[in-house]
Amino acid sequence: MWGVHQVPCLVDNYAYLLHDVNARVTAVVDPSAAGPVIRALNEKGLSLDFILNTHHHWDHTGGNVELKRKYNAKVVGPRADEGRIPEIDISLREGECWKLGEHVMHVLDTPGHTRGHVTFYFPDSGAVFTGDTLFSMGCGRLFEGTPEQMWNSLSKICHLPDETLVYCGHEYTLSNAKFAMSVEPQNEALSSRYEKVAELRRKGLPTVPTSLGEEKSFNPFLRPFSQELRKSVHLNSSASDVETFAAVRLAKDRYQFSVPALGPGVCRHGMNRGARFDTKMHEMMAEIRKDWRAVCLRRT
């Protein structure tokens, strides 16, 4: 038996607790801060055995040091980035499998956002943890990779079964949806999803996970075949999928949007950029400072 528990962290990050009931083994994916993860573990009466990192960015690894020390947990991460993952114990690369209790995890190399980014896929559970490669209605910025690398990474994920649930690293869906509507406004699946996402965020509720099949129907970064999309980014039918993806990514980078304030309740699940700075933000910043003090002490 398998359970996934979403843990909101910082401003708009998600960490995920994975628990194998039969084996009594628990892991956390991408803990940006230790505090929210510790509270979630305490609420569920669990300890922590493993920390899984999709990439090295601080908002996905910031909780590593404190969680490892508190629970004696092992840190699992990408071999290509093992020099940048705090406290890493087990490094994995594509083609290798690893087991969390009774559940086999496949590692996919998915560079683009960073050069060493990986994705964790649990086929028996129908779950994929995409970090900052694939978001709902979006994809990660290309900080260290090329459009070709990112497109190949997204294509790799798209080959998984449509019913696979996508657990991404951030609550970016509303802003992603606004951009998607600007480049493919006639997409009925997108329009329907946009309304649902807006309602969820008004209520301060998360919009992930979604299924991979759903993402293929409304995520513009997975739809280079759409003629409407190509027209929006000034490309014709002769452009390659990579060229179309690159143009859409560039358009998103340049896109300016305004997100209305949704009230302080949204902070628990990721404050939108337009939400007012309230006491929840102060609590989040305290978590950041606490975790980074631990990292700095380790490095001195």
C-alpha positions in Angstrom: 0.0 0.0 0.0 1.3 3.4 -1.0 0.5 7.0 0.0 1.6 10.4 -1.3 1.2 13.5 0.9 1.7 16.9 -0.4 3.7 19.3 1.8 3.5 23.1 0.9 6.9 24.8 1.5 8.2 28.3 1.3 6.2 30.5 -1.1 5.0 28.1 -3.8 7.1 24.9 -3.5 5.7 21.4 -3.0 7.5 18.6 -1.2 6.0 15.2 -1.2 6.0 12.5 1.5 6.0 9.0 0.0 5.0 6.2 2.5 5.1 2.4 1.9 2.7 1.2 4.6 3.7 -2.5 4.3 7.4 -1.8 4.4 7.1 1.1 6.9 9.5 3.2 4.8 9.0 6.9 4.2 10.8 9.3 1.8 10.4 13.0 1.0 10.8 14.5 -2.5 12.5 17.9 -2.8 12.3 19.3 0.7 13.0 23.0 0.3 12.6 23.5 4.0 12.8 21.1 6.9 10.1 22.6 9.1 7.0 21.8 7.1 8.2 18.3 6.4 8.9 17.7 10.1 5.4 18.9 11.0 3.8 16.7 8.3 5.8 13.7 9.6 4.7 14.4 13.2 1.1 14.7 12.2 1.2 11.3 10.5 3.3 9.6 13.2 6.1 8.9 10.7 9.8 9.0 10.7 12.0 9.7 7.6 14.2 7.2 5.8 15.1 8.8 2.5 15.4 12.3 0.9 14.9 12.3 -2.9 16.2 15.4 -4.8 15.4 16.0 -8.5 18.1 18.7 -8.8 20.4 20.9 -6.9 18.5 24.2 -6.6 18.3 25.4 -3.0 14.5 25.5 -3.0 14.5 21.7 -3.6 17.4 20.8 -1.3 17.2 23.4 1.5 15.9 20.9 4.0 18.4 18.1 3.4 20.9 19.0 6.1 18.4 19.3 9.0 16.3 16.4 7.9 19.3 14.1 7.5 20.6 15.0 10.9 17.3 14.6 12.7 16.2 11.3 11.1 19.5 9.8 9.9 17.9 9.7 6.5 19.8 8.9 3.3 19.9 11.5 0.5 19.3 10.2 -3.0 19.9 12.4 -6.1 21.2 12.6 -9.6 24.7 11.3 -10.3 25.4 14.1 -12.8 24.8 16.6 -9.9 26.2 14.7 -7.0 28.7 17.5 -6.3 25.9 20.0 -5.9 23.4 18.0 -3.8 23.8 18.7 -0.1 24.7 15.5 2.0 24.1 13.1 -0.9 24.6 9.4 -0.1 23.2 7.6 -3.1 23.6 8.9 -6.7 21.5 7.5 -9.6 21.3 8.0 -13.3 19.0 7.0 -16.1 18.6 3.3 -16.5 19.1 2.6 -12.9 16.3 1.4 -10.6 16.0 2.0 -6.9 13.4 0.6 -4.4 11.4 2.5 -1.8 10.2 -0.3 0.3 8.3 -2.6 -2.1 8.0 0.1 -4.9 10.5 0.3 -7.7 11.6 3.8 -8.8 12.9 4.4 -12.3 15.3 7.3 -12.9 14.9 9.5 -16.0 17.6 11.9 -16.9 15.7 15.1 -17.7 18.2 18.0 -18.3 17.1 21.4 -19.4 16.2 23.3 -16.3 19.6 22.3 -14.9 22.2 20.0 -16.5 21.8 17.3 -13.9 18.0 17.3 -13.4 16.3 13.9 -13.0 12.7 12.7 -12.8 11.5 9.9 -10.5 8.9 7.5 -11.9 7.1 4.8 -9.9 5.4 2.6 -12.5 3.5 0.4 -10.1 2.0 3.4 -8.4 1.4 5.4 -11.5 3.3 8.5 -10.2 6.0 10.7 -11.6 7.8 13.4 -9.7 9.0 15.9 -12.2 10.7 18.6 -10.0 11.1 21.7 -12.2 11.1 19.9 -15.6 7.3 19.6 -16.1 4.7 21.7 -14.4 1.0 21.7 -14.7 0.4 23.8 -17.9 4.1 24.7 -17.9 7.7 23.7 -17.8 10.9 24.9 -16.1 13.0 27.8 -17.3 16.2 26.8 -19.1 18.9 27.9 -16.7 21.6 25.4 -17.7 20.2 23.5 -20.7 19.2 24.0 -24.3 15.7 24.0 -25.8 16.6 20.7 -27.5 17.6 19.1 -24.2 14.4 20.3 -22.5 12.2 19.1 -25.4 13.8 15.7 -25.3 13.3 15.6 -21.5 9.6 16.5 -21.9 9.2 14.0 -24.7 10.7 11.3 -22.5 8.1 12.0 -19.8 5.3 12.1 -22.4 6.1 8.5 -23.3 4.8 7.4 -19.9 1.2 6.1 -19.6 -1.4 8.9 -19.9 -2.9 7.9 -16.5 0.4 8.7 -14.7 -0.1 11.3 -12.1 2.3 14.2 -12.4 3.6 15.7 -9.1 5.6 18.8 -9.9 7.7 21.1 -7.7 5.7 24.3 -7.7 2.2 25.8 -7.6 2.6 27.8 -10.8 -0.6 26.6 -12.5 -2.6 29.8 -12.5 0.1 31.9 -14.1 0.9 29.1 -16.5 -2.8 28.9 -17.4 -2.9 32.6 -18.2 0.0 32.3 -20.6 -1.4 29.1 -22.2 -4.7 30.9 -22.9 -2.8 33.7 -24.6 -1.2 31.3 -27.1 -4.0 28.7 -27.6 -7.3 30.4 -26.7 -9.4 28.1 -28.9 -8.3 25.0 -27.0 -11.5 23.8 -25.2 -9.7 21.5 -22.8 -7.5 24.4 -21.8 -10.4 26.8 -21.3 -12.2 24.2 -19.1 -9.1 23.6 -17.1 -8.4 27.3 -16.7 -11.8 27.8 -15.0 -11.2 24.9 -12.6 -7.7 26.2 -11.7 -8.9 29.7 -11.1 -11.6 28.3 -8.7 -9.1 26.1 -6.9 -6.8 29.0 -6.3 -9.6 31.2 -5.1 -10.2 28.6 -2.5 -6.5 28.3 -1.6 -6.4 24.7 -2.9 -3.6 23.0 -4.8 -4.0 22.3 -8.5 -1.6 19.3 -8.6 -1.3 16.5 -9.3 -2.8 16.2 -12.8 -2.6 13.2 -15.1 -0.1 13.2 -18.0 -3.0 12.7 -20.4 -4.6 15.9 -19.2 -1.3 17.8 -19.5 -1.0 16.7 -23.1 -4.4 18.2 -23.8 -3.7 21.7 -22.4 0.0 22.2 -21.6 1.4 24.4 -24.5 4.9 23.0 -23.9 3.7 19.5 -24.8 1.7 20.6 -27.9 4.1 21.7 -30.7 1.8 20.1 -33.2 -1.0 22.7 -32.5 -1.3 24.9 -35.5 -3.0 27.6 -33.4 0.0 27.5 -31.1 2.5 27.8 -33.9 0.6 30.7 -35.4 0.7 32.5 -32.0 4.5 32.2 -31.9 4.8 33.2 -35.6 5.9 29.8 -36.9 4.5 27.8 -39.8 3.9 24.1 -40.3 7.5 23.5 -41.5 9.0 24.4 -38.1 10.3 21.4 -36.1 8.9 20.4 -32.7 12.1 21.7 -31.1 11.8 25.1 -32.8 8.2 25.4 -31.8 9.0 24.5 -28.2 11.9 27.0 -28.1 9.6 29.7 -29.5 6.9 29.0 -26.9 9.5 28.9 -24.1 10.8 32.3 -25.2 7.3 33.7 -25.4 6.6 32.5 -21.8 9.9 34.1 -20.6 8.7 37.4 -22.1 5.1 37.1 -21.0 3.9 39.6 -18.5 1.0 38.7 -16.3 -0.9 40.1 -13.3 -2.2 37.7 -10.7 -4.9 39.1 -8.4 -4.6 38.9 -4.7 -6.4 35.8 -3.4 -6.2 36.4 0.3 -3.9 35.2 3.1 -5.4 31.7 3.0 -3.6 31.0 -0.2 -0.2 31.3 1.5 -0.5 27.8 2.9 -0.4 26.3 -0.6 1.8 28.9 -2.3 1.2 32.6 -2.4 0.6 34.1 -5.8 2.8 37.1 -6.7 0.0 39.5 -6.3 -1.1 38.3 -2.8 -0.4 40.6 0.1 2.7 40.1 2.3 1.3 38.9 5.6 2.2 36.8 8.6 2.4 33.6 6.7 5.2 35.1 4.6 7.1 35.9 7.7 6.8 32.3 8.9 8.0 31.1 5.5 11.0 33.4 5.5 11.9 32.2 9.0 11.9 28.6 7.6 14.3 29.7 4.9 16.7 31.5 7.3 16.7 28.5 9.6 17.5 26.0 6.9 20.2 28.2 5.3 21.9 28.8 8.7 22.2 25.0 8.9 23.8 24.8 5.5 26.2 27.7 6.2 27.3 26.2 9.5 28.1 22.9 7.7 30.2 24.7 5.1 32.3 26.7 7.6 
